[in-house]
Each structure stands twice: as structure tokens, then as C-alpha cells.
Amino acid sequence: MLGDAAVVEAVLRDPQTAPVSDADRALYRLVVQAARAAASITEREIGAARSAGWSDEALYDALTVVALFRFYNTWCDASGVHAMPADAHALSGKRISEKGYAW
């Protein structure tokens, strides 16, 4: 998806109909469920993602990202931190894609 804004937009609209691999679609199902109702995840959902080709390490990483962003969003909402404007997000994304997080 890197560099393809149309695919990103399609995933944001509906990850289940976006032009991505079946493996990506399975991962998106899991992370959406984790973000919306984490306690409802069972071995069935984890097994589906594994069957699609995702390793336990990859699933751990994906679920950790979901958990961290839920924390960040809760903290920002509760403490009154304001979102960056869209152009600042775009500049930050460009910098990260070119230089990574550590620069």
C-alpha cells in the first residue's frame, strides 16, 4: 500500500472489499475486531489469521499496535490534546516514509 493512496482509501472505506490480498483482509478483520470488541476475540479468529499466513509474531505486533493506538486515543481525548491538521499528518507521513521513525 505504500505510495498508493487509492488502495489506502479503499481499505479505510471497507477493508473487506479493498484490492488487497486475502492475507491482508484476514488481518484487517482481526484488528478491526480488536479495536471494536477485543474481548470477543477467540481462538477461531486467531486461527483464521494464522491460516491466512500470519505468524504469531506478526499477530502479536498487529494487536500491540491496536492496543497502543487505543491507549493514545483515550489519553488524547481525556487530556484534551488536539489532533494535528491534515497537512501536518501528510508532512509527518512523508518524513516517516522517507526517513523512518528514527532520524
ChimeraX attribute file (.defattr): number of C-alpha atoms within 10 A of each C-alpha:
attribute: neighborCount
match mode: 1-to-1
recipient: residues
	/A:1	11
	/A:2	7
	/A:3	9
	/A:4	8
	/A:5	10
	/A:6	12
	/A:7	16
	/A:8	17
	/A:9	13
	/A:10	15
	/A:11	19
	/A:12	11
	/A:13	11
	/A:14	13
	/A:15	20
	/A:16	17
	/A:17	10
	/A:18	17
	/A:19	16
	/A:20	15
	/A:21	11
	/A:22	13
	/A:23	15
	/A:24	19
	/A:25	19
	/A:26	21
	/A:27	25
	/A:28	18
	/A:29	15
	/A:30	21
	/A:31	20
	/A:32	14
	/A:33	16
	/A:34	19
	/A:35	14
	/A:36	11
	/A:37	10
	/A:38	15
	/A:39	9
	/A:40	9
	/A:41	13
	/A:42	9
	/A:43	8
	/A:44	9
	/A:45	16
	/A:46	17
	/A:47	13
	/A:48	16
	/A:49	24
	/A:50	17
	/A:51	12
	/A:52	16
	/A:53	15
	/A:54	18
	/A:55	12
	/A:56	13
	/A:57	9
	/A:58	14
	/A:59	17
	/A:60	12
	/A:61	12
	/A:62	17
	/A:63	19
	/A:64	14
	/A:65	13
	/A:66	18
	/A:67	16
	/A:68	12
	/A:69	13
	/A:70	15
	/A:71	12
	/A:72	12
	/A:73	14
	/A:74	11
	/A:75	12
	/A:76	13
	/A:77	12
	/A:78	9
	/A:79	9
	/A:80	8
	/A:81	10
	/A:82	8
	/A:83	11
	/A:84	9
	/A:85	8
	/A:86	9
	/A:87	9
	/A:88	11
	/A:89	12
	/A:90	12
	/A:91	11
	/A:92	13
	/A:93	14
	/A:94	13
	/A:95	13
	/A:96	13
	/A:97	12
	/A:98	10
	/A:99	10
	/A:100	10
	/A:101	10
	/A:102	5
	/A:103	7
